[in-house]
Amino acid sequence: MHKQDPVLAALKSKTYLGFDFGNKKIGTAVGQLETKTASPLETIRSLNQVPNWDKISQLIDEWQPTGLVVGVSRQADGSDNPITPRMLKFCRQLNGRYNLPVFQVDEALSTFEAKQMLYDDVQLSATKLWAVQDQLAAQLILQSWLNQQ
């Protein structure tokens, strides 16, 4: 049995994964509470609108997060929009499968902001934009949560 690096252990104990849930794909990000920084990870394609739990489990195993942060969108008046119930179900499933705290963040503008940033700053093509916008949205969701802690 090898001894774990105490610095690495301390960093991992304050690591959070962020999720931008969508029916077809889920953007993921990783962040540290200590440094209050979040970075995009990858976009996970869902299989027939079912999250790819094998891929999510790989990320959980790899990063060993303390908690999970999920963006949940609602109408401007606070009521549910058509995808809100699926987002809340995803939160419950994450909690049930991994026994980790799941924090919800209002993500009303995150995907829109991500598209704007990518289009304005990087001038990405529509195809590339489609591939990475969810990761960036997950990063923005996680970053906003980290900033509030």
Residue pairs with C-beta under 8 A, 6 or more apart in sequence:
10 34
11 32
11 34
12 63
12 64
13 66
14 32
14 33
14 34
14 66
15 30
15 31
15 32
15 33
15 63
15 64
15 65
15 66
16 30
16 31
16 32
16 33
16 65
16 66
16 67
16 68
16 69
16 142
16 145
16 146
17 28
17 29
17 30
17 31
17 41
17 59
17 60
17 63
17 65
17 68
17 69
17 142
18 28
18 29
18 30
18 31
18 38
18 68
18 69
18 70
18 71
18 138
18 139
18 141
18 142
18 143
18 145
19 26
19 27
19 28
19 29
19 68
19 69
19 70
19 71
19 90
19 94
19 138
19 141
20 26
20 27
20 28
20 29
20 71
20 107
20 110
20 111
20 134
20 135
20 137
20 138
20 141
21 51
21 70
21 71
21 72
21 83
21 86
21 87
21 90
22 46
22 83
22 134
23 46
23 49
23 83
23 86
24 45
24 46
24 49
25 43
25 44
25 45
25 46
25 134
26 43
26 44
26 46
26 51
26 52
26 56
26 134
26 138
27 40
27 43
27 44
27 133
27 134
27 135
27 136
27 137
27 138
27 139
28 40
28 41
28 42
28 43
28 44
28 56
28 59
28 135
28 138
29 38
29 39
29 40
29 41
29 135
29 138
29 139
29 141
29 142
29 143
30 38
30 39
30 41
30 63
30 65
30 142
31 37
31 38
31 39
31 69
31 139
31 142
31 143
31 146
32 146
33 66
33 146
33 149
36 143
36 146
36 147
36 149
37 143
37 146
38 139
38 140
38 142
38 143
38 146
39 139
40 132
40 135
40 136
40 138
40 139
41 59
41 135
41 138
42 135
43 131
43 132
43 134
43 135
44 51
44 52
44 55
44 56
45 52
46 52
51 90
51 93
53 97
56 94
57 97
57 98
60 98
60 100
65 100
66 100
66 101
67 100
67 101
67 102
67 103
68 94
68 95
68 98
68 100
68 101
68 102
68 103
69 102
69 103
69 104
69 105
69 141
69 142
69 145
70 87
70 90
70 91
70 94
70 102
70 103
70 104
70 105
70 141
71 87
71 104
71 105
71 106
71 107
71 110
71 137
71 138
71 141
72 84
72 87
72 88
72 91
72 104
72 105
72 106
72 107
73 81
73 83
73 84
73 87
73 106
73 107
73 108
74 80
74 81
74 84
74 106
74 108
75 81
76 108
91 102
91 104
92 102
94 100
94 102
95 101
95 102
103 145
105 141
105 142
105 144
105 145
107 137
107 140
107 141
110 137
110 138
110 140
110 141
110 144
111 133
111 134
111 137
113 137
113 140
114 133
114 134
114 136
114 137
114 139
114 140
115 129
115 133
117 136
118 124
118 129
118 132
118 133
118 136
119 129
124 132
